[in-house]
């Protein structure tokens, strides 16, 4: 199944070449050359032109020839409008503007969006992307449809497409704050922590009243990552080992008086304190540990805590990396994130930060 915009375009090109043989545009003598071209495209972009479902998902309701036909019409209409110097040129420019959707098209697009939402709930992300794309074909530039498709792309781990859709959504309607949140998540997943922080900041500004908890948590996570990167740049001349007992790791345990347990033993269960190469954790040790039993009980009894946990972009990035064989993260670095540390305290039933009573969070 094609997962990126370029892979879907490659499938559309392969479909165009095959159709050109079938409809007589090209002669039978050209068949061998066309087959070689299709095979080269398929191999280069890692797609399967024989997968009918993948091709249909890529081209949607219009094939490449039809799409290019629309482009040529718009292009010729634009030239006609720009070459006109008479008083009627304003009318010509109006005629070349994109056609507004009819009420019927808007209603159909809304139905497709609802179906896309159901596909998202079922985790059928490829179908959700296709349905949102069909809705956008009927109602182009709709910020909600673009934002929803961005969410589907993120769920399918096509973060580049998610960023492109989210950027289009906020350009179409800067007040639609969900699009800012999805832009922040996509940028963070692509390693652009500063851009992510900017997106969440815009979302907080447009939400007003200091922003929602989810938007603020996204901002704090991105901000923390920016600070980590800046610290790494400053300390690049004398880097601290990722698994060192002092420095970052010590700061996690020492900075929370009575709030979090010693993470060194916890990291040992996960194959070591360093990130990336620890392998699979010792599951028997984990499940017999009372700290984890307390965490599991807290999660099962508090659905909102689970939702906040999965909405944290730092944890989403960690889960993606682990599922792709990247090993366990650096526990000390992870717990430096104030949002994750706060979640851990809540799950483990720990007290607040050290200091005077009442000096905790908001």
N, C-alpha and C positions, 0 to 999 in steps of 0.2 A: 504494500500500500504506500502510495506517494505521501510524504509527510511535509514537504516544503514546497514553497511557491515555484521554485525552479524545477523540481521534479514533476509537478503538475503541468507546467508549461512544456516540459519534455514529452510527457504523455500526449498532450494536445498536438504537438508537432508530429509525433508518430501516427496519431489518428488521422491528421490531415494528409500525410503521405500515403497511408493505406487507402483512404477514401479517394484520393486522386487516381489510384489504379482502378478502383472499383467503379467509379463513375465515368471512366473513359477520358479523363483529363490527360492521363499519361497512357502510352501504348503498352502492350504486353512486352515489347522489347525492352522496356525500361524496368521491368519487374525485378530483375536481379540487382540492378543498381539501387533501387529503392529499398529492397530487403536488406542490403548491406548497410545502407544509411540508417535504417530503423534499428538494426542490431547494434550499430556503433553508438547511437544515441542512448539506447536502452542500457548498454553496458557502462557507458560513461556516467550516466545519472542514476544508475542502480534502480531502474524501474522495469516493469513487466508490461509491455504493450498488449500482451495476450490476456491480461487480467481485465475482463470487461467491466467489472465493478469499479476497479481503480480508474479506468479510463473515463467511465461515466461520472465518477466523483470529481475527476479533474476538469472535465469540460462543462459539466452542468447541463443546462438546457440549450446552450448554444455552442457550436463547434468553432474552430479557429477561423474558418472562412467567414462565418457570419459575424464574428467579433471584428475581424478586420474590415468587413464591409461597412459596419457602423462607424469605425474609425475614419474610413475614406470619406463617408458622407459628412461627418463632422468637420473634417479637414477642408473639404471643398466649400462647405458652408462658411467656415471662418475666413477663407480667402475672398469669397464673394462679399462678405460684410466689410472686410478691411479695404477692398479696392473701391468701394462705393464712396463718392465724395458729395453726393447730393443730399438734400435735407432728409431724404428717406433713409439715410444710412442708419439712423437710430432704430428704425423699424427692422432693417436687415440684421442688425446686431441682436435685436430681441429674438428674431426668428432663429438665429444660430445658437441661442442659449439652450442648455439641456432641457428637455421636455419634463415638466413636472408630472409626477405620477397622478393618475386618476384616483378617485375614491375607491374604485374596485381594486386597483393595483395596490393601494395602501392596505386595504382589508386583507387581500391575499398575502401580502408581505407579512402582516401581523400574524396570520395563521402559520406561516412558515417559521416565524420566530418562535411561536409557542411550541411547535414541533421540535425546533432546535433545542429549546430549553429542556424538553422531555428527553431528548437524546443525550444531553449533558448529564441529566440526572441518572440515566442508564449507563453513563461512561462510554457511550458510543461517540467518541469525539470526531471521528471522520465524518459520520452522518451529520452531526451537529454543524460542522464546518460547511458541509454541502448545503444544508438547509438555510443557514445564515447567508451563504453566498447567493442562493436563489432569492432570498428576501431583498438583498442589496441590489440584485439585478432589476427588481421591480421598483425599489425605492433607494436609489443610489445616494450615498453620503449620509445615510441615517446614522446618527451617532450611537444610538442604542444597539443597532444591528452590528455596527463595527466593533463596539465594545464587547458585545457578546461573542463575536467571532474571535476577538483577541483572547478572551478567556478560554475558548475552545482550543485555540492554537497553543496557549500556555499549558493546558492540560495534556495536549499531545506532544509537548516538549519542542514545539517549533517556535522558539522564543523570538526569532527574527521576524517572522510573520506576525506574531502577537504584538511586537513593538510597533511594526508598521501600521497595523489596524488601530492600535490604541492612540498613536500619534495622529492618525486621520480623524479619530473620534473626538479628541480634545480640540483639534483645529475646527471641526464642524460645530462643536458646542462645548466651550470651555467650562460651562457650569454643570455639565454632566459629570459628577465627581467619581462615579465608578470607573470611568475611562482613565482618570488620573491614577487611581489605585492599580488598575491593570497595567498601565504604562510603567509605574514604579516597580511592579513585580517582574515584568518582562526585562526591564533594564538591569535589575539586580541579577536576574538569572544569566544575563549576558556578560556579567562582570562590570557593569557600569554603575558602581555604587553611588557616585556623585550625581549622575543623571537620575538615578532612582530616588535619591533624597530630594532632588529638585521637583520631581513629579509628585511625590507625596506632599511636599510643601505647598505646591499649587492646589492639590486636593484639599488640604486643610484650610487654605485661604478661601477657596470657593464654598466649602461647607459652612464656614462661619462658626462662631461660638467656640473657637479653639479646636474644631475638628472632631471627628468621631474617634473612638478608641482604636478601631482597626487601622484608621489612617495614621494616627499618631504612633502606633506600634510599628507600622511599616517604616515611617520616617525615622524612628529611633534606631531600628535595626540597620537601615541604610547608613545613618549617621555614624553608628558604631563601627561599621565596616570601613567607612572613610577614615575614621580616626585610626583604625588598625593599620590601614595602608600608609597613612602619613607617618605613623610610628615606625613601621617597617622601613620606610624610606630614610628616616632619620637614623635608625640603628643599623642600616645596611652595612656599615663599616665594621660593626662588631655584633653580629646577629646572635640572639639567644637561642639555643637548641629548643626545638618544638616540645621535647619531652622533659626539659629540665625541671627539677623540683623547685627551683627558685624562680624569681621573676614573675612571668605571667601566671604560671600555675600556682605559685604560692599566693599570689594576690587574690586568686579566686576564693581560697579557703580563709585566708587571713582577713579579707575585707568584709566578711559576713559573719558577725558574731552570733553564733547560735542559730544561724539560718540554714546553712547547707552543711552536709557531712563532708568528711575527707574524701575528695574525688580521686585520690591516688589509687585506693582500692577499687573504686568504681571503674576507673580507666583500665585497671588490670583485668577486670572481667571482660572488657571489650578488646582484649588483645594488646594492651599497651596504651600509654597516654598519648603517644604521637599520632597524628592523623595520616590517613592514606595507606598505610601498609600493615595494619593490625590483623587483617583476615577476619574470619568469622568469630563472633564472641562465644564465650563459654556459657551456653544457654542454661545448663543445669545450675551453675553458680548463681546466675542472674535470678532464676525463678525461686531459688531457696533463700535469697537475700531479703530480709524484712523491709529494707528501704524500698525495693522494687514492688513488694507486695502492697506497701502503703501507697506508692505512686499509682499502681493499677487500680486500687480501690477508689482513689480520688478521681481518676479519669472516668471510671464507670459510673460514678455517682454525680458527675458534673459534666453534662454534654457541652456546656458553653466553654469550659476549659479545654476540651478536645478541639472544638471549633477554632479557638484562639491559637492553640498549639499548631494546627495544620495550616492556619492562615499566616504564620510567620515565614517570611521569605527566606530567612537564614536556614530554618529547618527544612523548608521545601528544597533548597539547594543541596543540603546535606543528604536528604532522602534520594534525590535524583542521582547524586554522585555514588552513594552506596549501592543503589540498584544497578548501576552500570559497572560494578566491580571496583569502585574506587577505594574501598576499605572504610574503616571507621574514622570519624573526625577527631581532631585534637580537642579533647574534652575541656581542657583548661581554656583554650581560646573560645570555644563555644559558650562556656559559662560566663565569659566576660560580657556577653550581650545582656544588657540589663533586663530586657523583656523575657529572655529565656531563663535567666536566673530567678526572676520573680515567679515564673511559672513553676520552676523546680521547687522553690520554697513552698508554694501553695500545695503542690502535689505531695510533698514529703511531710507536710504538716509542721514545717519549721516556723520559727518566730520571725520577727522583723529584723531589719538590719540593726547592727550595733548602734548604740547612741541613746539619747534621751527618749523616753516614751513620747509618742505623738510626733516624732520627727520623720515618720515614714512617708509613703507615697500619697497619691491624691485620691 
